Amino acid sequence: MGGEFLTSADLFAGAGGLTLGLQRAGFDTVVALDNWHPAVGTLERNFGGSRVCSRDIRELSASDVLARTGGAVPLLVAGGPPCQGFTSAGARRASDHRNTLVGEFARMVSELRPQWFLFENVEGFLTMSGGDFLVDLLDGVLDGGYRIRLRKVNVANYGVPQLRKRVIAIGSLGVDPGFPGPSHHAFGAPGAEMDCTAALPLAPTVAEALGQLGEPALTTQDQAIQGHLASSVSEADLRRFQLLRQGQTMRDLPKELQHRSYDRRANRRVADGMPTERRGGAPAGLRRLCADEPSKAITSAANREFVHPVEDRCLTLRECARLQGFPDDFQFVGNRAEQATLIGNAIPPAFGEVFGRWVDMRTSVLSSGTDDSPRLLEFHVTNGAGISPILRQVVERINARYQIGEVPLWR
């Protein structure tokens, strides 16, 4: 397609990872929406302020969006509603008001009716409240007339130097949206190893992602690259760093060097493998990354918990940004904690670019209106032989509710 037709709206733009990825794929993001001050500032600094919309989506209508686009419906509406209400790395609260943002995303898609939509979230989204929020998404976009494919994937299989599981739903009006297949083979996570063939090139590694960055600055004034600043290290942490080998975590340290909170959290047993109400996430602790593998998932705590593969220090914010795929000239606004949150919550730009190019390619070869019956064509949420009890219940609920791919799902 010509570039003038590739327009998008990013409804939860955050730091702009998806916006940047779509831009690399030839898209013009006509609306980048967020209402958190550090995110708005980051978007304005890196993409210009004319298309940044600082609004709460719950107070936004389709007509508000169209007023900013001259009445033209974007080809693609995309977004990843904030994941704090779902993620296994924090408390999962069913009452968290941010969970309703999934329904708001579906509402906006249904009201605008773009040719394409793209939804991204953490894997905990699938099982939250027994699948209620998943149903909120699917019911809303099916009501808008979409044919949908939903998969849980690992971004390492799409060329990102990071093992990061994500739920992706992609939909199109009137045609099968398809789904881009893996481009890379990855080690270090079961799903990443099973989701593709060994014939594909290996995913980029931590060493490749961090190469040529150089030593971090010791003071803010000495920073050559924003965020590449070494943190102060306590004597106890330095001892921990010195003992940890690549791939080792807090559990590999002597008992006296393990954080007190680790012992409490390590003993929790959760039947479905994910924490529930107020239990928090996986045990907190340090982890030395392996140089020759993709990184573990970057979160807002990565610069405090991930140890450099060969140096006795934690990662800098810029190194976290590199593992997410941001270029060194990309600027993050806010204090250190806010920048860490922006980086940890971002959609890796390279991952967004894959889906932008996929939408462009499919739009070029498919004609709309060939079959206007909305359907959930695919619901693929595990690559493993086993499945947790709660996820099995959700799969059974979805199969029963939507009769995947067999008959029209919405009347």
N, C-alpha and C positions, 0 to 999 in steps of 0.2 A: 504494500500500500504506500501511497505517497505520505510523506511526513505530516502534511497538513491535516490528515484524517486521524492520526494517532494521538488522540487526546485522552487524558485520564484525570480522575479525581481521587486523591488519597485522603480518606476520611479520618484516619488516625495516623497522621504523618510522623509524629515523634521526631526523631533526629533526622529523618529524611532518607533512610536507607532504601526503602522501596521507591521513593521519588527519584533518587539518584540512579537506581537500577533501571527503572522505566525510561529515564532520560537517556541512558546509554543505549537502550533498545530503540530509540527514536521517538519516544513519546514526549508530548508537551503536557506537563501536569498543570491544568488550568486552575485547579483548586487544591491546596494543601491545607488540610484542616487539623488544628490542634488547639487546645485551650490551656495547656500548661506553659507557663512563662518561659522556662529554659528551652522547651521544644520550639515555641514560636520564635524565640530569638535565634536559635540554631537554623531554622528554616529560612528566616529572613537574611541571615548572614551568608548562607551558602547558595540560596536560590533567588534572592531578591524578595522584596516585601509585597509586590503588587498582587501576587496570587496566593499569599498566605492568609488564611482565614482563622482568626482567633475567636472561635465560638464553641459552645457546647453543642454537640450534635443533637442532644435532646431538645434543644431550642431552635433547631434548624429544619427548614422544609425544603422540598425539592425546588420550589420557586425561588428560595434564597440562593441555592446553588446556581440555578439557571440565570439569575440576575447577574451573577459574576461571570458567566460564560457567554453573555450575549444571546441567551436563549438556546444555545446548542447543547444537546445532551452529549457528555463525554462518551467516547467509544468504550472506555473501561472505567468502572468504579471499583476501587480496591481499598483494602484496609485490614489492619490487625488490631482489633479492640484491645485496650490494656489488659495484660494477662495476670495482674496481681491477684485477681479473684480466683484464678484457676491453677496457677503454677504449683508444682510439687516442691519448689524451692522456698515456699512461704506458706503461711496459714491459708487454708482453703475455706473461705466463709461463704456459705450459700446466700447470706444476707448482704454481701458486699454489693453496694449500689453500682459498682463498675461492671458487674455481670450483665446488667440490663443493656449495656452498650452493644452486645451482640444482636439483640432484637432491634436496636436503633439502626445498626448497620443494615440489617435485612429490610427494615422499613424504608430506608433511603434508597436502596437498590430497587425495591418494588415500586416506589414513587417515581424515580427517575427513569427506570427501564432502559439502562444502557445496553448495548449489544452484548457486553461482557461484564462479569464481576469476578473479583479475586478476593478470597478471604483467607487470612492466615492467623493461626493461634498455636498455643502450646498444647502438648498432648493431653494434659489434665483437663482441657476443655471438653474432651469426649465424655468423661465420666462424671463431671460435675453435676450434682443433684440428680444422679441416675440418668443423665442424658437430656435433662430438661432444656439446657441452653443449646445443645445441639439441635433439638427439635425446634426451638425458637428460630434458629438460623434457617433450617431447612423449610419449615412451614412458611416463613416469610418470603424466601426467594422463590419457592415453588408457586406461591400465590402471585408472584410477579411474572410467572410464565417461563422459568428457566429450566434448562436441561443441565444436570449437575454431575460432576465427578468429584469425589472426596477421597483423599488418601492421607495417611500419615507417612511422611518421608523424612529422610535425613539430609540436611543441606550439604553434607560432605559429598554425597552422591551427585551433586550439581556444581562441583568445582569450588566449594568453600573450604578453607583450611580449618574446619571445625565440625565436631560431631554434635549436631543440634537437631533434635527431633521436632518436627512441626506438622500441624494439621493444616492441609490446604484444601479448600473447596474452590473449584473453578466452574463457572456456569456461563451459558450463552443462550440467547433467544433463538429458538427454532432449529438449532443444530446441535449435534454432539460436540461439546467443547474439546474432547480428547484430553490428554494429559502428557506433558513432556516427560520422556523417559530419562533415566540416569545417564549422565555423561562421564561419571568417574566411579571407580571402585575405591572403597575405603575399608580400613581396618580399625579396630578399637571399639566397635559397637556391633552387636549381633545383627540388628536390622540393616545397618550400612553394608555389612558383608553379604547379606542374603539378597539385597535388592538389586543386584546387577551381576554381570559376568566379569571374571578376572581379565577378560580381553580388553576391558576399558582401561584408560590410563588411571593411575593412582591419584587420589585426591591430594591437593597441596598439603604440605606438612607445616608444622610450627616453624621449623628452621627456615623453610622457604618463605613463609609469610613475614618472619621477623628479620630476614637477611638485610644487610646494608643499613640498618637503622642506627647502629652505633651505640655507644655507651649513653645511658641516661644522664641528664644534667643533675647537678646537686642542688641548684637553687633555681627559683623561678626566673631570675634575671638571666641565667645562663642557657635557658631553653632555646634551642635552635628550631625545634618542632613542638608545637603545642602538645602538652600532656606527656611528653617523654621526660619525666621527672622522677628521680628516685625518691622513695619514701624512707623515712628514718626507720631503723631496724633495732628492736630491743635485743639485749644479750640473749634472752631465752629463744627468741625467734631465729636469731643467727645460728644458735646451736641446732635448732630444728632443721633449718635450711641445709646445714652442713652434713647432717645425717641422711637426709632424704635423697634417694636415687631416682632416676627418671622412672615415672610410672608409679612411684610409691606415694602413699597418703598418710594422714595422721595415724591410722591404725598400725602403720609399720614403725612408728617411733616408740621408744621406751615409755612405759606407763607414766613416768614422772614428767614427760615432756608433752603429753597429750593435753589439749585444752580441757578444762573441767566440763564444759558444756558438751564435749564430744561423747563422753562416757554416758551421760544421761540420754542423749538422743540416739546413740548407737544401739541401745537396748530396746528401743521401741519396735514392736512387731505389728505390721499392718498387713492384713490378709491380701489385699489387692495390690500390694507393692507400692501404693501411693499414700501419703499422709492424708488424714481426714481432719475434721474440725479441730483447729487450734493445736495440732500436733507439730506443725512445722515440717521442714523438708528433710532431706537426707542429712546425715551427720555433718556438722560444720567441721572444717579442718583444712589443713594445707594439702596441696597436691603439686608435686613437681611434674610438669608436662614432659612428654616424650618428644624429643626433637624430630624424630622421623615418622611421626603420626600426626593426623589432624588434632587440634586442641579439643579438650572437653568443652562443653557448652559455656560460652561467655555469658555471665550474669552481671548484675550490678555489684556483686562481691568479688568478681574475678581478680581485680587488682589488689585484693587483700588476701586471697586464698590460693591463687595459682602462682606457683614458683617457676621462675625462668628455668628452661631446660639445663643450662650450664652455669648460670650465675646464681650466687646465694642471695637472692632478693625476689620479691614478688614482681609480677608484671607491672609495667607502667600503664597508664590510661591509653597512651598512644599504641602500645603493643596490643592491648585489648581491642582497640579500634582497627588495627591491622588484621587481627584474627577474624574480625567481623567483615573485613574487606573495604574499609574506608580508606581513601587516599590520605597521604600525610598533610595535604593542604586543606583538608576538611576541618572546619572549626566548630567546636562544641561550646555552647554558652552555658554559664552557670558556675556554681562552686564545684569543688571536686566530687562531692557525693552526687550532685545533680548530673554532672557529666558522666559519671560511672553508670547512673541509671539510664541515661540516654543511649549510651553505647550498648549496655547489656540488653535493653529492650528492643533494639533496632532489628529490622529485617536486613540480612546481609545484602548489600547492593548487587553482588553477582547473582544471588538467588532471584532477586526481583527482575534482573535483566533477562534471565532464562524465560520467565513467564511473560515478560513483555514481548520478547521475540516470538514466543509461541503464539500469543494472541495475534500479532502482526501476520505471521505465516498462515494461521488458520483462517483469519479474516480474508486473506488474499485468495485462498483456494476454495472456500466454502461459500455457498449462497444461503442467505437467511430464508426462513419460511418453508424449509423442506418438510419439517414436521414440528408443528407448534405445540405438541402436547408436552407439558412440563413433566420431567421425570428425574428421579435420582438414579443415574445409570451405573454408578459404582460407589461402593463404600468399603474401602480397603484400609484397615486400620492396624494390622499387625503382620509382620513377616515371620514371626516366630511360630514354633510348633505349639507352644503353650499360650494360654490366654487367661488373664486374671478373671476371677468370678464377676467382678463388677463390670468389666469391659464386655464379658460374654453376655451379661444381661442387657447391656446397651445395644450390642449387635443384634440380639434377638428382638429387642424393641424396635430398632430401626428397620430390620427386615420385615417385621410384621406390619409396621405402619406404612411403609412406602413400597413394598413389593418390588424390590429393586430391579429396574430394567425390564420388567415383564409387561406391565400394563400402565396406562396413564395414572399418575400418582395424585393428581389434583383435579377436582371437578368444580 
